[in-house]
């Protein structure tokens, strides 16, 4: 039995059919992780299942899809998204855009398996550095990434839409 509680979990590229489940995980993951850090109006009025599904369907393209899902027991239990870093000063790096586990399955090692998948994929792509951003107040996420060798690199930005600060973490290849 693996850390994620299933004998045969897998991480695979997401499909159009996964969008409703991705929306659930994303929306409820945000609400559980960011309550008290982000405005309630954003999390409970502006972000709904309906508009999240609609937005994801409008944005979906096989060619540009950068989202993977963690599946165990025929259930999508987590998702991660990654690709080229979007920061002007880190164009050679790979960036973890998001990593979310369904709140019902937190504590089963799914996040660790997805993070390991991201790292292995980008090492195979010879990315010299791995980057991620987390809310400055999200101490739980910061501890998770620090346990896995990520360190703050001084990057910090204010997100007007979220009314919150983000801080950047990085991990140099081979570290």
C-alpha positions as CSV (number, residue, x, y, z in Angstrom):
1,X,0.0,0.0,0.0
2,X,1.4,3.4,-1.0
3,X,1.5,6.5,1.1
4,X,-1.7,7.8,-0.6
5,X,-3.7,4.8,0.6
6,X,-4.3,2.9,-2.6
7,X,-2.3,0.0,-4.1
8,X,-2.3,1.6,-7.6
9,X,-2.4,5.3,-7.5
10,X,-1.3,7.2,-10.6
11,X,-0.7,10.7,-11.8
12,X,-1.8,11.4,-15.3
13,X,-2.4,14.4,-17.5
14,X,-5.9,15.8,-16.9
15,X,-8.6,15.6,-19.5
16,X,-11.6,17.8,-20.4
17,X,-13.8,15.2,-18.5
18,X,-11.8,15.9,-15.3
19,X,-12.8,19.6,-15.3
20,X,-15.8,19.3,-12.8
21,X,-13.6,17.4,-10.3
22,X,-10.7,19.7,-10.8
23,X,-13.0,22.7,-10.1
24,X,-14.2,21.0,-6.9
25,X,-10.7,20.3,-5.6
26,X,-9.5,23.8,-6.6
27,X,-12.5,25.6,-5.1
28,X,-12.7,23.7,-1.8
29,X,-9.0,23.5,-1.5
30,X,-8.9,27.3,-1.7
31,X,-11.6,27.7,0.9
32,X,-9.9,25.3,3.3
33,X,-6.4,26.6,2.8
34,X,-7.0,30.4,2.4
35,X,-10.0,31.1,4.7
36,X,-8.9,34.1,6.8
37,X,-6.1,35.0,4.3
38,X,-8.3,36.0,1.4
39,X,-11.5,38.0,1.3
40,X,-14.6,35.9,1.9
41,X,-16.4,37.6,-1.0
42,X,-13.8,36.3,-3.4
43,X,-13.9,32.7,-2.0
44,X,-17.7,32.4,-1.5
45,X,-19.4,34.8,-3.9
46,X,-17.0,35.4,-6.8
47,X,-15.6,31.8,-6.9
48,X,-18.4,29.3,-7.3
49,X,-18.4,25.7,-8.7
50,X,-20.4,26.9,-11.8
51,X,-18.1,29.8,-12.7
52,X,-15.0,27.8,-11.9
53,X,-16.1,24.9,-14.2
54,X,-17.1,27.5,-16.9
55,X,-13.7,29.2,-16.7
56,X,-11.7,26.0,-16.8
57,X,-13.7,24.7,-19.8
58,X,-13.1,28.0,-21.7
59,X,-9.4,27.8,-21.0
60,X,-8.9,24.1,-21.7
61,X,-6.8,23.1,-24.7
62,X,-5.1,19.7,-25.2
63,X,-2.0,21.5,-26.6
64,X,-1.6,23.9,-23.6
65,X,-2.9,21.7,-20.8
66,X,-0.4,21.8,-17.9
67,X,-2.5,20.1,-15.3
68,X,-2.1,16.6,-13.9
69,X,-4.4,14.7,-11.6
70,X,-3.7,12.2,-8.8
71,X,-6.1,9.3,-9.2
72,X,-6.5,6.4,-6.7
73,X,-9.5,4.1,-6.3
74,X,-10.9,5.6,-9.5
75,X,-11.2,9.0,-7.7
76,X,-9.4,12.2,-8.6
77,X,-8.0,13.1,-5.2
78,X,-5.5,15.9,-6.2
79,X,-4.2,18.1,-8.9
80,X,-1.0,19.9,-9.8
81,X,-0.1,22.3,-12.5
82,X,3.4,23.2,-13.7
83,X,5.4,24.5,-16.6
84,X,7.9,27.2,-17.5
85,X,8.4,29.9,-14.9
86,X,6.5,33.1,-15.6
87,X,9.0,35.3,-13.7
88,X,11.2,37.6,-15.8
89,X,14.2,36.8,-13.6
90,X,13.8,33.0,-13.7
91,X,13.0,32.2,-17.3
92,X,15.2,29.1,-17.3
93,X,13.3,27.6,-14.2
94,X,10.3,25.4,-14.0
95,X,7.4,26.7,-11.9
96,X,4.8,24.8,-9.8
97,X,1.7,26.8,-10.5
98,X,-0.5,25.0,-8.1
99,X,-0.8,21.8,-6.0
100,X,-4.1,20.9,-4.3
101,X,-5.3,17.8,-2.5
102,X,-9.0,17.4,-2.0
103,X,-9.5,18.3,1.7
104,X,-11.1,14.9,2.3
105,X,-7.8,13.2,1.5
106,X,-5.3,15.5,3.1
107,X,-2.7,13.7,5.3
108,X,-2.5,10.6,3.1
109,X,0.8,11.6,1.3
110,X,-0.9,12.7,-1.9
111,X,0.7,16.2,-1.9
112,X,4.1,14.6,-1.4
113,X,3.6,12.2,-4.3
114,X,2.5,15.1,-6.6
115,X,5.4,17.3,-5.5
116,X,7.8,14.4,-6.2
117,X,6.2,14.0,-9.6
118,X,6.7,17.6,-10.4
119,X,10.4,17.5,-9.3
120,X,11.1,14.3,-11.3
121,X,9.4,15.6,-14.4
122,X,11.4,18.9,-14.3
123,X,14.7,17.2,-13.5
124,X,14.1,15.0,-16.5
125,X,13.6,18.2,-18.5
126,X,16.9,19.5,-17.1
127,X,15.3,22.5,-15.4
128,X,18.1,24.1,-13.4
129,X,15.8,25.5,-10.7
130,X,12.3,24.9,-9.4
131,X,10.1,27.8,-8.4
132,X,6.8,28.2,-6.6
133,X,4.8,31.0,-5.0
134,X,2.7,30.7,-1.8
135,X,0.6,33.2,0.1
136,X,2.7,35.0,2.7
137,X,0.3,34.0,5.4
138,X,0.1,30.3,4.3
139,X,2.4,28.9,6.9
140,X,1.1,25.4,6.4
141,X,2.2,25.4,2.8
142,X,5.5,27.1,3.6
143,X,6.3,24.3,6.1
144,X,5.4,21.6,3.6
145,X,7.7,23.1,0.9
146,X,10.5,23.8,3.4
147,X,10.4,20.1,4.5
148,X,11.0,19.2,0.9
149,X,14.1,21.4,0.5
150,X,12.5,24.6,-0.9
151,X,13.8,27.9,0.5
152,X,12.6,31.5,0.2
153,X,14.6,33.4,-2.4
154,X,13.4,37.0,-1.6
155,X,10.8,37.2,-4.3
156,X,7.6,38.9,-3.1
157,X,4.6,40.3,-4.9
158,X,1.2,41.8,-4.1
159,X,-1.7,40.4,-5.9
160,X,-4.4,43.1,-6.3
161,X,-7.1,40.6,-7.2
162,X,-6.5,38.5,-4.1
163,X,-5.6,41.5,-1.9
164,X,-2.7,39.4,-0.5
165,X,1.1,39.1,-0.7
166,X,2.9,36.0,-2.2
167,X,6.4,34.9,-1.5
168,X,8.6,32.9,-3.8
169,X,10.4,29.7,-2.9
170,X,13.0,27.9,-5.0
171,X,15.0,24.7,-5.1
172,X,18.2,24.5,-7.1
173,X,18.7,21.3,-9.1
174,X,20.6,18.7,-7.2
175,X,19.8,20.4,-3.8
